[in-house]
Every structure is written in C-alpha cells, then in structure tokens.
Amino acid sequence: MKHIYNFSAGPAVLPAEVLQQARDEMVDWHGSGMSVMEMSHRGKEFMSIAAKTEADLRELAGIPDNYKVLFLSGGASSQFAMVPMNLLRGKKSANYINTGEWSKKAIKEAKRYCAVHIAASSEDANFTYVPPQNVWNIDREAAYLHYTPNETIGGVEFNWTPDLAHLGVEMPLVADMSSSFMSRPLDVARFGMIYAGAQKNVGPAGLCIVIVREDLLGTTVPGTPTMFDYKTHADNDSMYNTPPTYPMYICGLVLEWLKKKGGLAEMERINIAKANLLYDFLDKTDFYHCPVGKADRSRMNVPFTLKDTGLDEEFLKQAKEQGLVQLKGHRSVGGMRASIYNAMPPEGVKVLVEFMKEFARTHA
Ligand SMILES: *Cc1c(COP(=O)(O)O)cnc(C)c1O
C-alpha cells in the first residue's frame, strides 16, 4: 500500500491501527457473524459497543456523572441551531465570541432564535488572535456564552478555558470543540455543554458528540422538533431513533487507541511537540509565513503562506509526489494548512518540515 501523510482538516486521518482493526472485524464482529453495520442498534452486541464507547469517553475526558453524553447525527452544524433551541430556557439573548469562520456560522444560526450579543470579536484583525477575557463585554442577562476553542479554518486556538466565575458572570459556557476535542485534557465541569463533530479528531463523519449538564435539559423554544430536543436523546440513551452506529463503533476504537497511547495528558504532550516542530520552523524562515499571533496558534490546524503565491501550485504538486497530501488551505483564506490532529504521527510532521526546507532552498 502506498504510504502517505494526510493533512486534511476533516474528514481527517485516523490511526492506522484503528483502520486495521476495523478491517479485521469488518464482516464478522467478535464471532457474531455480522458486520457492525448490519446490527440492530437495540441488540446486545451493539448495545455493548455503545456502552463501551461512552464509558471510555467518560473515563478519558473525566466527565462528571451529572453530564449526559449524546451520540447524534447531523454534524456539528446542526448544533448551531440546537444550542439556542435547548439552552435559551426562556431567555431572549445569548453571548457569542467571534473568532472566525465557525464562530460566524454559529452566530448566524443563533440569530434565528434570539438576540445575539457579540461579547468579543477578532474580526478587526482578520481573526488572527483570541480576544483576552478581560476585554469581553458580556450580556449578563443572556442565557449562555458560546465560543469556538479551535477555529479550524483560521488556525486560532484558545490555549486557556474562559473563566466566567472570575468575571463574576454566572451562565453556562458552551463550546464547539469539533477540531480540538480530546487533543488535550479538559475540565468538563467548567462547561454547560460541549459538542464536537467526530470527523476531525475522534472518528468518521456522521457522528456528533454532545456533552451536556443535566439541569440544562427540558426547556426548548416553542416548535422545537422532537429530534432537536436534547432531552429526547438523553432519556433514550441516544437510541430514540437509529444512531450513527458504524461511526460510533469506529469512535470507540479511536478511544481505545487513545487509552493505549496514555490518555489526554500524553496526547497533549505529543501534540505540543508536533506543533512546536512546525511553528519553530515557520518562524525561522522568510520563505513561509504564519499569520496567527504566537500565543493563539492552533496545535491542530497550522495555516501558512508562501512568500510568492505563484509557487502554491508547485508546492502542492511536489508535496503530493512526496506523499504529503491535502495541504491546500481553505478557499476563504488561501495558502496552505497542515492539520495535525491526534492521529498524525510525529514522523509525518518531521517529513513535512524536511520537505518545506528543501522546497524553500530550491525556490528561494
Ligand atoms: C468541521 C467543523 C464544524 C462543522 O462540522 P460538520 O460536522 O461538518 O457540521 C463546526 N465547527 C468546527 C469548529 C469545525 O471544525
């Protein structure tokens, strides 16, 4: 098989061990004579897979007992509507921090349900930094505060967790963690709700994980469809309808892999080393440039430009010949983007940096 390193922003690289195990179990899962794809979601085989996936997630992320874990379909994008539908709880407004393209999408959707108060924004500087919380202007009557810990497109990451109590504000903190979920330890008790599409860091597309504090459930805006009410899924262990069974199974394998790797603290150590390798190189050359402020650089998605955009196509072509694929930046920002999620081995980043050095040397 051809060996490549896949830097896609999502759907993204999965651990090779996980894919190999899925292959081995594809047509006969644990002697059941069935593929996981063919199982009833209410049968004991799949129920055991779902229970193990949730238990491993709870263990790895340290999820307290008063939080529900939901396995939903519809992607993180459905959450842009489900969050206000479920969490407004009779209030008229919600706070949003605007740090990039995904924040903007969440804001646009929330405006259909409430008055959106932008408590802080980095749009003034083309979303190249995170506004520190001492400049946030929070609507204290609002239902919650929503932010995007890692902006997948801009490569901007909160390397800290907002501390609303410190600001004297009491409201649930809501996070779209799609592209940084399980990349570092996390203190779930600081959040009212966390959601993450699986296809960046914990599995294939088709699954969205929601972690929500129990006391926030049960009040939805009038007209909320049954399927968009978190309580429907919480009361039925995510089996009200057919959940995305195969993505849940693969997610379970990824979580087992994470446990074997040493959990989130060890994953963070590896992710810091990978990101440093790439950013240290970017800072040392004039040939490449990373637009993001140093303190707010993403460990997961590293955007960079070449000093001459006329070389972009040649860069991508030669990278591909070396087995380094999906490095093209998002159409909205251009340039390059290397996504280096949990499943990207350190070796992949080393090979990328070596290639970039050589390309700079031969095209300077
Ligand atoms: C990818 C992504 C989304 C959208 O996820 P879908 O599953 O495609 O709906 C939302 N937010 C962030 C931060 C993302 O990276």
PDBQT file of the ligand as one rigid body, heavy atoms in Angstrom, charges set to zero:
ROOT
HETATM    1  C1  LIG A 401     -15.812  20.996  10.944  1.00  0.00    +0.000 C 
HETATM    2  C2  LIG A 401     -16.355  21.932  11.944  1.00  0.00    +0.000 A 
HETATM    3  C3  LIG A 401     -17.734  22.180  12.066  1.00  0.00    +0.000 A 
HETATM    4  C4  LIG A 401     -18.769  21.581  11.125  1.00  0.00    +0.000 C 
HETATM    5  O1  LIG A 401     -18.912  20.222  11.307  1.00  0.00    +0.000 OA
HETATM    6  P1  LIG A 401     -19.966  19.396  10.427  1.00  0.00    +0.000 P 
HETATM    7  O2  LIG A 401     -19.910  18.060  11.075  1.00  0.00    +0.000 OA
HETATM    8  O3  LIG A 401     -19.486  19.414   9.013  1.00  0.00    +0.000 OA
HETATM    9  O4  LIG A 401     -21.299  20.039  10.566  1.00  0.00    +0.000 OA
HETATM   10  C5  LIG A 401     -18.151  23.041  13.055  1.00  0.00    +0.000 A 
HETATM   11  N1  LIG A 401     -17.293  23.644  13.877  1.00  0.00    +0.000 NA
HETATM   12  C6  LIG A 401     -15.951  23.436  13.791  1.00  0.00    +0.000 A 
HETATM   13  C7  LIG A 401     -15.030  24.122  14.754  1.00  0.00    +0.000 C 
HETATM   14  C8  LIG A 401     -15.451  22.571  12.823  1.00  0.00    +0.000 A 
HETATM   15  O5  LIG A 401     -14.124  22.361  12.737  1.00  0.00    +0.000 OA
ENDROOT
TORSDOF 0
